[in-house]
């Protein structure tokens, strides 16, 4: 069940918490009613799980049926695909990540983890509600990455399909349950996607950018570690102050398990490149 935000739902959303704009915000973003949308998505909670199962079945079937020789997808196509995902991630991150950083430095760590979701959606500087929904749509789009691996007959590692399916399901669930830590998880994920997809796009133009791969690998390993600590902090804060830190223990518990699994799978996927002294981030 979602936290009881009835008192916050009645707030006047025309009264911003902050009095300045960092990024231009469209009228559509300010008028987008996330509360009605949350109620709508609550009735279709099975969609992300269904899509994930279909994706895994297709992945298993196609990988066994492919008989043609190894082919490398056109660089132009890979460039455009990664550029589109990078651009969308940067746009969404400019809303969610900037909101997160602002709350973190103006109100503190506790507020950034426990702040009621409706209070986040009042933020004038970015109005992150619609951007959070866009981040979920991006998780659907990211399933298309697998096509390039299959065409090139490259190995689809466990981290690749596990991360894509679970992030899609969890993002949808977290959005519906109004989980406050979603801004940490979504913000970091969007920032990381911006870097990874931007790097992939630039690699199609010049192999020289490969020198940044090792640094990106380190960032990818740090992300689940920080996310795990944030989720753990929210559990502790909820136990100490359940009236001011309204989190769903089940949703946060799932986040802890997922972040731990991401770190283990990433470490296993990146370890061979470290042994061979050839660092390459995992897509």
N, C-alpha and C positions, 0 to 999 in steps of 0.2 A: 504494500500500500504506500501511497505517496505521503510525505509529511503534510501536516495540516497547515496550509498557508492561507486559510480563508481570510484572516485579518490583513494579510499582505495583498491578496488579490483585489481588495477594494481600494487600494492606494491610487492616488491621482498620478497617472503616469506622465502627465504633462509637467510635473514638477521634478526636474532633474536633480540628481545628487550632486552633480558637478556643473560648474558654470562656464565651461569652455569646450570648444570642439577641437579635437586633434585631427580628425579626418572628416571630409565632407560626408554627410549622411543623407541618403535619398529620402524623399517623403514616403516611399513604399516601406522602407525599413522602420520608420517611426510609427507608421500606421498598421504594421503587420501585427495581428492579434495572436500572440503565441498561445494564450490560454485556450482559445477555441481549437487551435491546432493540436495542442497536447491532448485534449479530449478526443479529437478525431483519431489521432495515432494510437490512442489507448485501445481503440476498437480493432486495430489491425496489428496487434503486437506479434502476430505469427509471420508477418511478411519477411523480416530480416532472417529469421531462422529458415523459412521455406526457401528463400533465395540462396542462402548459404548451402543448404543441402543440395539444391539443384546444381549449384556451382561445383561442389565436390563430386557429384555424380558425373557431370559433364567432363570434369578434369580427369577422372579415372577412366572414363570411356574413351575420350579423345586421345589420351596419351597411349592407350593400348591399340587404337585403330590406326593411328598415323603410320603410314608406310613410306611416304616420300622421303627423299634425301634431305639432309640438313640444309636449310636455307636461312639466309640472314635477311630480316625485314629491311625494307628501304630506310636509309638514314633519315630521309625527309619525313617519312611517316612517324618514325620514332621521335624525331625532334618536335613535330607538331603535337603529338600526343602528350609528351612530357611537358612541353611548354604550356599547353592548356591546363593540365593538372597543377603545374607550378603556379600559374597565374591565379587560378581559382583558390588555391591554398593560401597564397599571399594575401589576396583580398579578404578571405575569411579570417586569416590570422590578424590582419590589421584591425579587425573588430574584436575578436575574442582575446587574443594575446595581449593587445594593448589594454583592454579592460582589466585583465588579470594583473598585469604589471602595475596599473594605476591603483587598483584596490590594495595590492600587496604593499606598495610603498606609502600609500596615504592612510590606510586603515590597519595594516599589519597582517601577519601570516594567519592568525586565527580567523580574521574576517574573510580572507581570501579562500578559506577552506569551509567555513561555516555560514557565510553570508547567505540568507535565503535567496533562492533563485529569482523570485519577483523583484528583489532589490537590485540584482544584477541587470535585469532587463529594463530598469529605469535609467541606467547610465546614459547620460546625454552624449558623451564623447564618442561612443561607437554603436550604441544600441545593438548588443551582440545577439539578440534572440534569433533573427533571421540567419545570421552567420553560423550559428550552431546547427541550424537545420541544413544549411548548405554543406557543412562538414559531414553530415550523415549522407547526403547525396554523393559527396566525393568518395565515401567508402564504397558505395555501389559502383561508381565509375572505376575505382582502383581494381576491381575484379577483372577488368579488361587487360590489365598488365600481363596476366597469365598467357594471353593469346600470343604475345611476342615471344615468350619463352617456349611455347609449344611449337611455333613456326620454326624457331631456330633449333629445335630439338634439344633444348637445354633442360637440365634437371630442375624440377620444381620442388624446392626444399620444403620441409615441414613448416619452417617459420613463415614462408611465403603464404601458403594457404591458411595456416592456423591464424596468423595475424589478421589477414584480410577478413576472414569470416567472423572471428570473435569480436574484432573492433566494430564491425557493422552491427552485430547483434547487441553488443554492450552500449554502443553510442545511442541506438534507438531506445533501449531500455532506460538508460540514464536520463535521456531527454524526457521521456514519458513520466518517470518517477521524480523529476525535478531534483536530481541529485546535485548538491552544491559543488562537489569536487569535479563535476563535468567540465568546469571552466579550466581547471588545471590540466586535466587529461586531454581535452579537445585543443586547448591552446598549445600545449607542447606538441601534440600530434600534428597540428597544422603547421607549426613552425618547422618541424622535422620534415614534413612532406614538401614544404617549400624549398628546403635545402636539397633534399634528395632528388626531387624531380627537376629542379633547376640545374643541378649538377649533371643529371642524365641528359638533359637537353643540350647543355654546353659540350658534353662529350661528343656529340654528333658533329659539332663544328670544329673542335680541336681536341686531340688526345692529350694535350698538355694539361688540361684541367684534372687529369687523373691523379695528380700529385695531392689533391685535396681529399682523396678517398680515405686515407688513414684517419684524418681528422674527423670526417663524417662518421666513420666507424665508432670512434670514441663517443661522439654525440649520441649515436644510436644506442650505445650501451648505457649511457648516463640517463637517457630518458626513462626507461622502465624502473631504474633505481630511484629516481626522484619521484616518479608517480607512485611507487610502492610506499615510500616514506610519507607522501601526502595522504594517501588512503589510510595508512596506519595512524597518522596524526588525527585524522577526522574521527576515527573510532575512539581514540583516547579522549578527544574533546567532547564527543557525544556522551561518553560515559561520565565525564566530569560535570558537564553542563548540558544535560539533555534538553533543557528549555531554550537554550540559545544556539545550539548546534543541532539543527534538525536534519539528520541524515538517516538513510535507510541502511541498517546494518547488513542486510543481505546484499544489497547492491554494492556496498563498499567491500564486503567480504569477497565478492566475485572479482572486484577490481584488484584486490591483493593477490588472488590466485593467478589472474591473467598476467599481471605485471611480472610476477615471479617466473611464469612460464616464458614470457617474451625474453627476459634476460637470459635464461638458460639456453633457449633455442638460438638466440643471437650469438651468444658466446660460442656455442658449438659450431655455428655456421661461419663465424669469423676466425676461429682458431686455426684452421688450415692455412688461411692467408697469412696469419702471423708467423706460422712455422716456416712457410715458404718465402717470408719477407716480401709478400706481395699483398698489400692491403687493398681490400675492395669492400665497399659497404654493401649491405644486403638490401635489395629492393623489395 
